[in-house]
Amino acid sequence: MRAQQITELSGPASALTLGDVPEPGATHPMTNAEGVVVDVRAAGVSFPEVLQTRGEYQIKPPTPFVPGSEVAGVVRSAPEGAGVKAGDRVAAFCMLGGFAEVAVAPDYLTFALPDALDFAQGAGLILNYHTAYFSLVLRGRLSQGETVLVHGAAGGVGTASIQVARGIGAKVIAVVSTDEKERVARDAGADEAVRSDGPWRDEAKELSGGGVDLVLDPVGGDRFTDSLRSLAEGGRLVVVGFTAGSIPEVRVNRLLLNNTEVIGAGWGAFVIGKPDVNREIGAELAKLIGSGVVRPLVGASFPLSVAGAIEALELIDGRGATGKIVLDVG
Ligand SMILES: NC(=O)c1ccc[n+]([C@@H]2O[C@H](COP(=O)([O-])OP(=O)(O)OC[C@H]3O[C@@H](n4cnc5c(N)ncnc54)[C@H](OP(=O)(O)O)[C@@H]3O)[C@@H](O)[C@H]2O)c1
């Protein structure tokens, strides 16, 4: 099969080689059990793959390896008892191996793809939306009527979080850096948008009537303290990622003074090996897809070629990505 491999750890521009490699077996290395084999139509591209081209991600397979954590496509084979069968359209989280014509994923991380979503949208469903639901609801305890501030709101996790929060009945304030990203965040469903280089903390307090109930932060860096200051009494800040580069530190007296919380949300670490949690999140998201509120935004799509993959990775690396970036595998 055709697959994109990382052959050296030299960064997005030079790490990749397109070649013919053997198709994966049906056993998924994460579970050591038979997985769902998928004929891939679209592969999602995300921050971890950028880091993998530099050998900077926590999962460090020996080179050469096929990156790509999630795909959408058609089931070729599935184990007994899986919720999907040969011929079904699916979204699947394979962890590695997605930039290829065939991928294998654990059955509990493979979900039927509703007709309302195309394959490109399916390739943007699991990592971002499961993370959003896990972070907002299971970790952040977001409930109807609350206000949530979403950083990096035009990005993959950001747009997913806007839609999931809206689906729960929360009000969303998006933090973005450009006009174009404001448009994307509003298209995703944000009620309000504020600029990361402006007085966003004061604006968020005003727009929320005194302070937000939840901050969802995939960005980190120096905006962290202002995020804490933007919380209402009893507010929660959910830590999701560090795209700004630096890992913030908390002066815990701030938490005591305002009765606030900082909560970590590591989706992968929590859900791998917990089939029931994955099925629960998948079922809740299926309802939100059914009601029309969840519709992954595909910001750009590139072919499964070296040039295509480089463009995709550099878009993410250069802060230019909006929504989900996808490789069209055909
Ligand atoms: N905890 C988990 O379980 C989990 C799961 C999935 C992903 N993540 C992490 O969440 C983060 C976001 O992922 P994503 O897919 O949403 O990424 P993305 O689509 O590239 O969006 C990230 C956003 O971060 C903002 N940003 C601020 N400073 C940046 C900088 N120096 N470089 C790049 N972006 C910057 C950008 O928004 P503005 O330009 O508007 O500021 C950008 O839109 C990543 O760190 C990822 O690894 C964590």
The ligand as an SDF file (V2000), in Angstrom:
LIG
                    3D

 48 52  0  0  0  0  0  0  0  0999 V2000
   -4.8860   16.9990   26.4010 N   0  0  0  0  0  0  0  0  0  0  0  0
   -5.2930   16.2430   25.4040 C   0  0  0  0  0  0  0  0  0  0  0  0
   -5.8300   15.1780   25.6060 O   0  0  0  0  0  0  0  0  0  0  0  0
   -5.0850   16.7410   23.9980 C   0  0  0  0  0  0  0  0  0  0  0  0
   -5.7540   16.1350   22.9250 C   0  0  0  0  0  0  0  0  0  0  0  0
   -5.6010   16.6760   21.6470 C   0  0  0  0  0  0  0  0  0  0  0  0
   -4.7500   17.7600   21.4500 C   0  0  0  0  0  0  0  0  0  0  0  0
   -4.0830   18.2770   22.5200 N   0  0  0  0  0  0  0  0  0  0  0  0
   -3.1900   19.4340   22.3600 C   0  0  0  0  0  0  0  0  0  0  0  0
   -3.9780   20.5920   22.2070 O   0  0  0  0  0  0  0  0  0  0  0  0
   -3.2170   21.5600   21.5170 C   0  0  0  0  0  0  0  0  0  0  0  0
   -4.0430   22.1690   20.3960 C   0  0  0  0  0  0  0  0  0  0  0  0
   -4.2120   21.2350   19.3640 O   0  0  0  0  0  0  0  0  0  0  0  0
   -4.9900   21.6600   18.0510 P   0  0  0  0  0  0  0  0  0  0  0  0
   -5.0830   20.4570   17.2060 O   0  0  0  0  0  0  0  0  0  0  0  0
   -6.2220   22.4030   18.3980 O   0  0  0  0  0  0  0  0  0  0  0  0
   -3.9450   22.6820   17.3810 O   0  0  0  0  0  0  0  0  0  0  0  0
   -4.2300   23.7930   16.2950 P   0  0  0  0  0  0  0  0  0  0  0  0
   -5.3960   23.4380   15.4530 O   0  0  0  0  0  0  0  0  0  0  0  0
   -2.9450   24.1080   15.6370 O   0  0  0  0  0  0  0  0  0  0  0  0
   -4.6950   25.0690   17.1780 O   0  0  0  0  0  0  0  0  0  0  0  0
   -3.8680   25.5670   18.1760 C   0  0  0  0  0  0  0  0  0  0  0  0
   -4.1560   27.0500   18.4100 C   0  0  0  0  0  0  0  0  0  0  0  0
   -3.1970   27.4970   19.3780 O   0  0  0  0  0  0  0  0  0  0  0  0
   -3.0230   28.8930   19.2020 C   0  0  0  0  0  0  0  0  0  0  0  0
   -1.6270   29.2810   19.3880 N   0  0  0  0  0  0  0  0  0  0  0  0
   -1.2000   30.2330   20.2270 C   0  0  0  0  0  0  0  0  0  0  0  0
    0.1240   30.3540   20.1640 N   0  0  0  0  0  0  0  0  0  0  0  0
    0.5570   29.4760   19.2410 C   0  0  0  0  0  0  0  0  0  0  0  0
    1.8330   29.1780   18.7160 C   0  0  0  0  0  0  0  0  0  0  0  0
    2.9310   29.7900   19.1550 N   0  0  0  0  0  0  0  0  0  0  0  0
    1.9110   28.2180   17.7720 N   0  0  0  0  0  0  0  0  0  0  0  0
    0.8190   27.5880   17.3290 C   0  0  0  0  0  0  0  0  0  0  0  0
   -0.4310   27.8460   17.8030 N   0  0  0  0  0  0  0  0  0  0  0  0
   -0.5530   28.7900   18.7420 C   0  0  0  0  0  0  0  0  0  0  0  0
   -3.4920   29.2360   17.7910 C   0  0  0  0  0  0  0  0  0  0  0  0
   -4.6080   30.1030   17.9400 O   0  0  0  0  0  0  0  0  0  0  0  0
   -4.4520   31.6830   17.8260 P   0  0  0  0  0  0  0  0  0  0  0  0
   -3.5500   31.9610   16.6440 O   0  0  0  0  0  0  0  0  0  0  0  0
   -5.8510   32.1360   17.6330 O   0  0  0  0  0  0  0  0  0  0  0  0
   -3.8520   32.1030   19.1230 O   0  0  0  0  0  0  0  0  0  0  0  0
   -3.9590   27.9110   17.1950 C   0  0  0  0  0  0  0  0  0  0  0  0
   -5.1610   28.0620   16.4680 O   0  0  0  0  0  0  0  0  0  0  0  0
   -1.9320   20.8580   21.0690 C   0  0  0  0  0  0  0  0  0  0  0  0
   -0.9010   21.1620   21.9920 O   0  0  0  0  0  0  0  0  0  0  0  0
   -2.2830   19.4010   21.1660 C   0  0  0  0  0  0  0  0  0  0  0  0
   -1.1450   18.5830   21.3470 O   0  0  0  0  0  0  0  0  0  0  0  0
   -4.2350   17.7960   23.7670 C   0  0  0  0  0  0  0  0  0  0  0  0
  1  2  1  0
  2  3  2  0
  2  4  1  0
  4  5  1  0
  4 48  2  0
  5  6  2  0
  6  7  1  0
  7  8  2  0
  8  9  1  0
  8 48  1  0
  9 10  1  0
  9 46  1  0
 10 11  1  0
 11 12  1  0
 11 44  1  0
 12 13  1  0
 13 14  1  0
 14 15  2  0
 14 16  1  0
 14 17  1  0
 17 18  1  0
 18 19  2  0
 18 20  1  0
 18 21  1  0
 21 22  1  0
 22 23  1  0
 23 24  1  0
 23 42  1  0
 24 25  1  0
 25 26  1  0
 25 36  1  0
 26 27  1  0
 26 35  1  0
 27 28  2  0
 28 29  1  0
 29 30  1  0
 29 35  2  0
 30 31  1  0
 30 32  2  0
 32 33  1  0
 33 34  2  0
 34 35  1  0
 36 37  1  0
 36 42  1  0
 37 38  1  0
 38 39  2  0
 38 40  1  0
 38 41  1  0
 42 43  1  0
 44 45  1  0
 44 46  1  0
 46 47  1  0
M  CHG  2   8   1  16  -1
M  END
$$$$
